């Protein structure tokens, strides 16, 4: 009810991990002008796509995993520089803690190897040895809790990601490439931002789609360039591979992800994007980022471009943060751009229902008169997007029973809900209430 303290904690974690990112960039780019890692960190910090990670209190797990991922890298670099084995132990421990926060730390297994290849002189055998050390940390963090914790289960819901039920490899590849194009677009032009996507914001499609083919071309080009420049250890190769590794597990190709796409999934990959963007800004003005002294005229040009990027980004970030003030504001404001999402429509209607239920008894009657048409409209809209969601059918039936006093309408939707999910207990209760209002007591008792 008073989330201010928790929001403050999230902001502090975000600031701390961004500071840690700066010092790691400063170390791996030690031959570069200090301005370079500083500007990369600033662009990363201010990117509007990160508002979800910081403002949504649930996503503290993402920040903690990210913090531990870079914390492990920090100790790993200490181990390489100082040759003291205790730092390798620290990497192992911190990585275990990060995995216990969230499995989104997993891309760091490859990122550690990438960093060591590009920014150290250690032989491939030692890189492989460190890779298996970190893999061991994952195994321990994965298996030990399962010895004493119950099995975690999450219901796979169609409105969250239809790919859970998609068997066609072509459709999975097509939708995955569409998801990857979405991520590139959000890094370059982060608008509109939504707290949730899901079905049907990214439609299931096969490979024969113009946007899918564009995505395939762009990603093959990125990969080809990264591999072409891999042997010479070019910074753009590193940044590109960093982005690709960071985003790979959210592509929907191998494993479908909750919500199909999400802004939080860009948290790690945006580091690679920020490195590439700052590098390109330097090169546009013919400035070598490795120069320890940069001419004042060149600095002015670079800062002018950075400021032009920071002003709209800052504005969008502040504006988006306000949207996260409470659930009613969030779900209501995101309806404008999330009208294709079944869950966004569903959650807005649910928030309005909660508002009626939590109102004072003397205010409920007037609120019912005002809110009931709006609630039913958005529940019906959610059903128009996905007609087989038994929970939405139950919610709409509940509104017709308890708010609108339309038992006949309620029975239609509640029968469909119980047919789709015979063990959906609330739907049977609501169906019983509808029959009771019609004085069909035998049917009510049966329900």
SULHUBEL-V220315 format. One record per residue. N is the residue number from 1. SS is DSSP state (H for helix, E for strand, - for the rest). D_FIRST is the distance of its C-alpha to the first C-alpha in Angstrom with 2 decimals. Layout:
# SULHUBEL-V220315
n=N ss=SS d_first=D_FIRST
n=N ss=SS d_first=D_FIRST
This chain:
# SULHUBEL-V220315
n=1 ss=- d_first=0.00
n=2 ss=- d_first=3.82
n=3 ss=- d_first=6.04
n=4 ss=H d_first=9.08
n=5 ss=H d_first=10.78
n=6 ss=H d_first=10.79
n=7 ss=H d_first=12.15
n=8 ss=H d_first=14.60
n=9 ss=H d_first=15.74
n=10 ss=H d_first=16.41
n=11 ss=H d_first=18.41
n=12 ss=H d_first=20.35
n=13 ss=H d_first=21.21
n=14 ss=H d_first=22.36
n=15 ss=H d_first=24.46
n=16 ss=H d_first=25.91
n=17 ss=H d_first=26.94
n=18 ss=H d_first=28.42
n=19 ss=H d_first=30.39
n=20 ss=H d_first=31.59
n=21 ss=H d_first=32.65
n=22 ss=H d_first=34.68
n=23 ss=H d_first=36.54
n=24 ss=H d_first=37.34
n=25 ss=H d_first=38.66
n=26 ss=H d_first=40.59
n=27 ss=H d_first=42.19
n=28 ss=H d_first=43.12
n=29 ss=- d_first=44.26
n=30 ss=- d_first=46.14
n=31 ss=- d_first=49.14
n=32 ss=- d_first=47.13
n=33 ss=- d_first=46.52
n=34 ss=H d_first=43.32
n=35 ss=H d_first=42.22
n=36 ss=H d_first=41.93
n=37 ss=H d_first=39.13
n=38 ss=H d_first=37.34
n=39 ss=H d_first=37.32
n=40 ss=H d_first=36.33
n=41 ss=H d_first=33.24
n=42 ss=H d_first=32.34
n=43 ss=H d_first=32.73
n=44 ss=H d_first=30.65
n=45 ss=H d_first=27.76
n=46 ss=H d_first=27.72
n=47 ss=- d_first=28.18
n=48 ss=H d_first=25.72
n=49 ss=H d_first=25.68
n=50 ss=H d_first=23.51
n=51 ss=H d_first=20.47
n=52 ss=H d_first=19.16
n=53 ss=H d_first=19.67
n=54 ss=H d_first=17.86
n=55 ss=H d_first=15.05
n=56 ss=- d_first=14.20
n=57 ss=H d_first=12.53
n=58 ss=H d_first=14.54
n=59 ss=H d_first=17.65
n=60 ss=H d_first=17.65
n=61 ss=H d_first=20.31
n=62 ss=H d_first=22.49
n=63 ss=H d_first=22.41
n=64 ss=H d_first=23.21
n=65 ss=H d_first=26.04
n=66 ss=H d_first=27.30
n=67 ss=H d_first=27.18
n=68 ss=H d_first=29.14
n=69 ss=H d_first=31.50
n=70 ss=H d_first=32.49
n=71 ss=H d_first=32.41
n=72 ss=H d_first=34.96
n=73 ss=H d_first=37.00
n=74 ss=H d_first=37.03
n=75 ss=H d_first=38.52
n=76 ss=H d_first=40.85
n=77 ss=H d_first=42.26
n=78 ss=H d_first=42.72
n=79 ss=H d_first=44.66
n=80 ss=H d_first=46.84
n=81 ss=H d_first=47.54
n=82 ss=H d_first=48.10
n=83 ss=- d_first=49.44
n=84 ss=- d_first=47.50
n=85 ss=- d_first=46.40
n=86 ss=H d_first=43.44
n=87 ss=H d_first=41.58
n=88 ss=H d_first=42.17
n=89 ss=H d_first=40.66
n=90 ss=H d_first=37.58
n=91 ss=H d_first=37.33
n=92 ss=H d_first=37.55
n=93 ss=H d_first=34.83
n=94 ss=H d_first=32.36
n=95 ss=H d_first=33.01
n=96 ss=H d_first=32.34
n=97 ss=H d_first=28.92
n=98 ss=H d_first=28.23
n=99 ss=H d_first=29.29
n=100 ss=H d_first=27.05
n=101 ss=H d_first=24.11
n=102 ss=- d_first=25.35
n=103 ss=H d_first=28.79
n=104 ss=H d_first=28.53
n=105 ss=H d_first=30.33
n=106 ss=- d_first=33.50
n=107 ss=- d_first=35.07
n=108 ss=H d_first=35.46
n=109 ss=H d_first=38.26
n=110 ss=H d_first=40.37
n=111 ss=H d_first=39.06
n=112 ss=H d_first=40.29
n=113 ss=H d_first=43.73
n=114 ss=H d_first=43.63
n=115 ss=H d_first=42.90
n=116 ss=H d_first=45.61
n=117 ss=H d_first=48.14
n=118 ss=H d_first=47.59
n=119 ss=H d_first=47.10
n=120 ss=- d_first=49.09
n=121 ss=- d_first=52.64
n=122 ss=- d_first=52.01
n=123 ss=- d_first=54.03
n=124 ss=H d_first=52.62
n=125 ss=H d_first=53.18
n=126 ss=H d_first=50.78
n=127 ss=H d_first=48.15
n=128 ss=H d_first=48.61
n=129 ss=H d_first=48.37
n=130 ss=H d_first=45.02
n=131 ss=H d_first=43.82
n=132 ss=H d_first=44.57
n=133 ss=H d_first=42.97
n=134 ss=H d_first=39.62
n=135 ss=H d_first=40.21
n=136 ss=H d_first=40.68
n=137 ss=H d_first=37.27
n=138 ss=H d_first=35.78
n=139 ss=H d_first=37.88
n=140 ss=H d_first=36.75
n=141 ss=H d_first=33.03
n=142 ss=H d_first=33.50
n=143 ss=H d_first=35.73
n=144 ss=- d_first=34.87
n=145 ss=H d_first=31.33
n=146 ss=H d_first=32.96
n=147 ss=H d_first=35.21
n=148 ss=- d_first=32.51
n=149 ss=- d_first=29.50
n=150 ss=- d_first=29.64
n=151 ss=- d_first=30.42
n=152 ss=- d_first=27.57
n=153 ss=- d_first=27.89
n=154 ss=- d_first=26.40
n=155 ss=- d_first=27.71
n=156 ss=- d_first=29.62
n=157 ss=- d_first=28.76
n=158 ss=- d_first=31.11
n=159 ss=- d_first=28.51
n=160 ss=- d_first=27.05
n=161 ss=- d_first=30.53
n=162 ss=H d_first=33.82
n=163 ss=H d_first=35.67
n=164 ss=H d_first=34.62
n=165 ss=H d_first=37.35
n=166 ss=- d_first=39.71
n=167 ss=- d_first=42.98
n=168 ss=- d_first=44.87
n=169 ss=H d_first=45.10
n=170 ss=H d_first=45.97
n=171 ss=H d_first=42.83
n=172 ss=H d_first=40.69
n=173 ss=H d_first=42.51
n=174 ss=H d_first=42.34
n=175 ss=H d_first=38.60
n=176 ss=H d_first=38.07
n=177 ss=H d_first=40.10
n=178 ss=H d_first=38.20
n=179 ss=H d_first=34.94
n=180 ss=H d_first=36.63
n=181 ss=H d_first=37.74
n=182 ss=H d_first=34.16
n=183 ss=H d_first=33.18
n=184 ss=H d_first=36.10
n=185 ss=H d_first=35.30
n=186 ss=H d_first=31.66
n=187 ss=H d_first=32.95
n=188 ss=H d_first=35.54
n=189 ss=- d_first=33.72
n=190 ss=- d_first=29.93
n=191 ss=- d_first=29.46
n=192 ss=- d_first=27.84
n=193 ss=- d_first=24.75
n=194 ss=- d_first=22.75
n=195 ss=- d_first=19.68
n=196 ss=- d_first=21.91
n=197 ss=- d_first=25.64
n=198 ss=- d_first=27.27
n=199 ss=- d_first=30.06
n=200 ss=- d_first=31.85
n=201 ss=- d_first=30.91
n=202 ss=- d_first=33.40
n=203 ss=- d_first=36.22
n=204 ss=- d_first=38.26
n=205 ss=- d_first=41.60
n=206 ss=- d_first=44.75
n=207 ss=- d_first=46.56
n=208 ss=- d_first=48.56
n=209 ss=- d_first=46.08
n=210 ss=H d_first=46.62
n=211 ss=H d_first=43.13
n=212 ss=H d_first=43.45
n=213 ss=H d_first=46.88
n=214 ss=H d_first=45.60
n=215 ss=H d_first=42.87
n=216 ss=H d_first=45.55
n=217 ss=H d_first=47.82
n=218 ss=H d_first=45.21
n=219 ss=H d_first=44.05
n=220 ss=H d_first=47.64
n=221 ss=H d_first=48.58
n=222 ss=H d_first=45.81
n=223 ss=H d_first=46.82
n=224 ss=H d_first=50.51
n=225 ss=H d_first=50.10
n=226 ss=H d_first=48.04
n=227 ss=H d_first=50.70
n=228 ss=H d_first=53.51
n=229 ss=- d_first=52.22
n=230 ss=- d_first=51.11
n=231 ss=- d_first=54.32
n=232 ss=- d_first=54.44
n=233 ss=- d_first=50.82
n=234 ss=- d_first=49.89
n=235 ss=H d_first=46.44
n=236 ss=H d_first=45.76
n=237 ss=H d_first=46.63
n=238 ss=H d_first=44.10
n=239 ss=H d_first=41.33
n=240 ss=H d_first=42.14
n=241 ss=H d_first=42.23
n=242 ss=H d_first=38.97
n=243 ss=H d_first=37.31
n=244 ss=H d_first=39.07
n=245 ss=H d_first=38.10
n=246 ss=H d_first=34.46
n=247 ss=H d_first=34.26
n=248 ss=H d_first=36.70
n=249 ss=- d_first=34.40
n=250 ss=- d_first=32.32
n=251 ss=- d_first=35.44
n=252 ss=- d_first=35.28
n=253 ss=- d_first=38.97
n=254 ss=- d_first=38.90
n=255 ss=- d_first=35.52
n=256 ss=- d_first=33.29
n=257 ss=- d_first=29.77
n=258 ss=- d_first=26.56
n=259 ss=- d_first=26.18
n=260 ss=- d_first=29.81
n=261 ss=- d_first=28.77
n=262 ss=- d_first=25.70
n=263 ss=H d_first=25.16
n=264 ss=H d_first=23.94
n=265 ss=H d_first=27.39
n=266 ss=H d_first=29.01
n=267 ss=- d_first=27.40
n=268 ss=- d_first=30.53
n=269 ss=H d_first=33.15
n=270 ss=H d_first=32.20
n=271 ss=H d_first=33.72
n=272 ss=H d_first=37.08
n=273 ss=H d_first=36.71
n=274 ss=H d_first=36.02
n=275 ss=H d_first=39.08
n=276 ss=H d_first=41.28
n=277 ss=H d_first=40.18
n=278 ss=H d_first=40.92
n=279 ss=H d_first=44.19
n=280 ss=H d_first=45.28
n=281 ss=H d_first=44.52
n=282 ss=H d_first=46.75
n=283 ss=H d_first=49.49
n=284 ss=H d_first=49.52
n=285 ss=- d_first=50.75
n=286 ss=- d_first=53.14
n=287 ss=- d_first=51.32
n=288 ss=- d_first=51.45
n=289 ss=- d_first=48.08
n=290 ss=- d_first=50.16
n=291 ss=- d_first=51.94
n=292 ss=- d_first=50.97
n=293 ss=- d_first=51.97
n=294 ss=- d_first=50.97
n=295 ss=- d_first=52.82
n=296 ss=H d_first=51.00
n=297 ss=H d_first=51.79
n=298 ss=H d_first=50.21
n=299 ss=H d_first=47.11
n=300 ss=H d_first=46.74
n=301 ss=H d_first=47.01
n=302 ss=H d_first=44.48
n=303 ss=H d_first=41.95
n=304 ss=H d_first=42.57
n=305 ss=H d_first=41.60
n=306 ss=H d_first=38.53
n=307 ss=H d_first=37.36
n=308 ss=H d_first=38.05
n=309 ss=H d_first=35.71
n=310 ss=H d_first=33.02
n=311 ss=H d_first=32.77
n=312 ss=H d_first=31.71
n=313 ss=H d_first=29.59
n=314 ss=H d_first=27.69
n=315 ss=H d_first=27.29
n=316 ss=H d_first=26.06
n=317 ss=H d_first=23.58
n=318 ss=H d_first=22.03
n=319 ss=H d_first=22.05
n=320 ss=H d_first=20.54
n=321 ss=H d_first=17.69
n=322 ss=H d_first=16.68
n=323 ss=H d_first=16.67
n=324 ss=- d_first=13.87
n=325 ss=- d_first=11.50
n=326 ss=- d_first=9.79
n=327 ss=H d_first=11.44
n=328 ss=H d_first=13.39
n=329 ss=H d_first=14.97
n=330 ss=H d_first=15.68
n=331 ss=H d_first=17.35
n=332 ss=H d_first=19.07
n=333 ss=H d_first=20.56
n=334 ss=H d_first=21.70
n=335 ss=- d_first=23.64
n=336 ss=- d_first=26.37
n=337 ss=- d_first=27.36
n=338 ss=- d_first=26.04
n=339 ss=- d_first=28.07
n=340 ss=- d_first=30.15
n=341 ss=- d_first=27.29
n=342 ss=H d_first=27.01
n=343 ss=H d_first=23.50
n=344 ss=H d_first=22.17
n=345 ss=H d_first=23.69
n=346 ss=H d_first=22.49
n=347 ss=H d_first=18.80
n=348 ss=H d_first=18.90
n=349 ss=H d_first=20.55
n=350 ss=H d_first=18.05
n=351 ss=H d_first=15.11
n=352 ss=H d_first=17.33
n=353 ss=H d_first=18.09
n=354 ss=H d_first=14.52
n=355 ss=H d_first=14.29
n=356 ss=H d_first=17.50
n=357 ss=H d_first=16.66
n=358 ss=- d_first=13.52
n=359 ss=- d_first=15.64
n=360 ss=- d_first=17.61
n=361 ss=H d_first=20.99
n=362 ss=H d_first=23.00
n=363 ss=H d_first=21.32
n=364 ss=H d_first=21.49
n=365 ss=H d_first=25.20
n=366 ss=H d_first=25.17
n=367 ss=H d_first=22.22
n=368 ss=H d_first=24.20
n=369 ss=H d_first=27.21
n=370 ss=H d_first=25.49
n=371 ss=H d_first=23.26
n=372 ss=H d_first=25.51
n=373 ss=H d_first=28.08
n=374 ss=H d_first=25.55
n=375 ss=H d_first=23.81
n=376 ss=H d_first=27.25
n=377 ss=H d_first=28.47
n=378 ss=H d_first=25.94
n=379 ss=H d_first=26.32
n=380 ss=H d_first=30.05
n=381 ss=H d_first=29.81
n=382 ss=H d_first=28.07
n=383 ss=H d_first=30.93
n=384 ss=H d_first=33.51
n=385 ss=H d_first=32.46
n=386 ss=- d_first=32.46
n=387 ss=- d_first=34.01
n=388 ss=- d_first=33.84
n=389 ss=- d_first=30.12
n=390 ss=H d_first=30.12
n=391 ss=H d_first=26.33
n=392 ss=H d_first=26.46
n=393 ss=H d_first=29.54
n=394 ss=H d_first=27.75
n=395 ss=H d_first=24.76
n=396 ss=H d_first=27.31
n=397 ss=H d_first=29.35
n=398 ss=H d_first=26.41
n=399 ss=H d_first=25.90
n=400 ss=H d_first=29.64
n=401 ss=H d_first=29.69
n=402 ss=H d_first=26.69
n=403 ss=- d_first=26.25
n=404 ss=- d_first=29.66
n=405 ss=- d_first=32.01
n=406 ss=- d_first=34.10
n=407 ss=H d_first=35.00
n=408 ss=H d_first=37.81
n=409 ss=H d_first=35.58
n=410 ss=H d_first=33.05
n=411 ss=H d_first=35.88
n=412 ss=H d_first=37.01
n=413 ss=H d_first=33.72
n=414 ss=H d_first=32.95
n=415 ss=H d_first=36.49
n=416 ss=H d_first=36.01
n=417 ss=H d_first=32.77
n=418 ss=H d_first=34.54
n=419 ss=H d_first=37.58
n=420 ss=H d_first=35.64
n=421 ss=- d_first=33.63
n=422 ss=- d_first=35.50
n=423 ss=- d_first=32.96
n=424 ss=- d_first=29.93
n=425 ss=H d_first=29.19
n=426 ss=H d_first=26.77
n=427 ss=H d_first=29.46
n=428 ss=H d_first=32.10
n=429 ss=H d_first=30.06
n=430 ss=H d_first=29.49
n=431 ss=H d_first=33.17
n=432 ss=H d_first=34.16
n=433 ss=H d_first=32.26
n=434 ss=H d_first=34.05
n=435 ss=H d_first=37.40
n=436 ss=H d_first=36.77
n=437 ss=H d_first=36.22
n=438 ss=- d_first=39.57
n=439 ss=- d_first=41.05
n=440 ss=- d_first=42.03
n=441 ss=H d_first=41.33
n=442 ss=H d_first=43.16
n=443 ss=H d_first=41.10
n=444 ss=H d_first=37.87
n=445 ss=H d_first=38.93
n=446 ss=H d_first=39.82
n=447 ss=- d_first=36.38
